[in-house]
Amino acid sequence: MKYTQIEREAGTLQQPVPPEMIEKMCMRAFGNAVNVVTAQELGNGEYNNVYLLEFANRDTAILRVAPQSTKQGLWLEHSFMRREHMLQPYFAPIAPLLPKILMIDFTHQLIERDYMFQTYMPGKLWSNVMGELTEDENDALWRQFAHIARTISTIKGDIFGIPYPGLQFATWSEKVIKTLEQSLQEAMRNGLNCEPIQMLCHIAANHAGLIDEITTPWLLHGDLWPFNILIERKENGPKISAVLDADRGYWGDPLADWTFNLLERRVSPHVRDVFWQEFGRPTETPGLRFRACLYRGMHCCNALNELQRLNLRQQTEKVYADLHKALDELQVFKL
């Protein structure tokens, strides 16, 4: 077997899987007669180790291997793969775009890590080729993207929060407040400046009624953005061919999804207009404005802890500035 891995420092969250273990995992999944030709580690993710596997006697597949449970990073990253497995049936409305799970193993008998095999999905990461496309081609993809986001946001759940083994809540405010409290606890462990996070927790607790204007749990992908979208270039224009990595999914307010945070910060006003034309703008209310600011602050809290884990501390100053801006906007609402 030809084996390639990405070199990483010892102690980092993502640790390579030895080639002999990959062969054992493949035999467990596909039988002892399986013949693995190549195992190439892919480098786009920041959590799982992902391998492109080519076989002599079966179709190409993807192997994703989670970190050891004792080494999993942020609180919100725990049991990512198990969360994705639990949520997979709820993404049925976009099933043709999702990799199919071929085999999944949580026993830890072969390796002290969760892992799954998935079908290989054709296409290139949109984020990698976006600069090669014309504005019209990218606009067409943003419309498809918005349609997918809208479709996911119409999938109703029974309770707020993260599927087992995560936490579930009867109300949306309980979920939001718990998220902020966990971010605060993690920031304390990381030695970060916790005062603005404490302020955000206080504001959320004092305005639970506005948060609880959201009474129905809807599905959130959790990480829907061009870096998790595969596209194919067709004669009649580019098409989205796959949606990847739904392991951050949960039940809540669709506008709390990471997608909308990035939409405000990462793209031009033109792209935002294209997106909202397809997605449909929500009705503007004081409660919606409050929640939008609160969600921006919540994402900042999560980002601060993640930057700490990734040793990207130089970027924390900008995130703190964004957090203070959200706090200032929340303070001026006449609620």
Secondary structure as GFF3:
##gff-version 3
##sequence-region A 1 335
A	DSSP	beta_strand	2	4	.	.	.	ID=ss1
A	DSSP	alpha_helix	19	30	.	.	.	ID=ss2
A	DSSP	beta_strand	36	42	.	.	.	ID=ss3
A	DSSP	beta_strand	49	55	.	.	.	ID=ss4
A	DSSP	beta_strand	61	65	.	.	.	ID=ss5
A	DSSP	three_ten_helix	69	71	.	.	.	ID=ss6
A	DSSP	three_ten_helix	75	77	.	.	.	ID=ss7
A	DSSP	alpha_helix	80	87	.	.	.	ID=ss8
A	DSSP	three_ten_helix	88	97	.	.	.	ID=ss9
A	DSSP	beta_strand	101	105	.	.	.	ID=ss10
A	DSSP	beta_strand	115	119	.	.	.	ID=ss11
A	DSSP	beta_strand	124	125	.	.	.	ID=ss12
A	DSSP	alpha_helix	126	129	.	.	.	ID=ss13
A	DSSP	three_ten_helix	130	132	.	.	.	ID=ss14
A	DSSP	alpha_helix	135	153	.	.	.	ID=ss15
A	DSSP	beta_strand	160	161	.	.	.	ID=ss16
A	DSSP	beta_strand	168	169	.	.	.	ID=ss17
A	DSSP	alpha_helix	172	189	.	.	.	ID=ss18
A	DSSP	alpha_helix	195	206	.	.	.	ID=ss19
A	DSSP	alpha_helix	208	211	.	.	.	ID=ss20
A	DSSP	beta_strand	218	220	.	.	.	ID=ss21
A	DSSP	three_ten_helix	226	228	.	.	.	ID=ss22
A	DSSP	beta_strand	229	234	.	.	.	ID=ss23
A	DSSP	beta_strand	237	243	.	.	.	ID=ss24
A	DSSP	beta_strand	250	252	.	.	.	ID=ss25
A	DSSP	three_ten_helix	254	256	.	.	.	ID=ss26
A	DSSP	alpha_helix	258	266	.	.	.	ID=ss27
A	DSSP	alpha_helix	269	279	.	.	.	ID=ss28
A	DSSP	alpha_helix	286	309	.	.	.	ID=ss29
A	DSSP	three_ten_helix	313	315	.	.	.	ID=ss30
A	DSSP	alpha_helix	316	332	.	.	.	ID=ss31
###
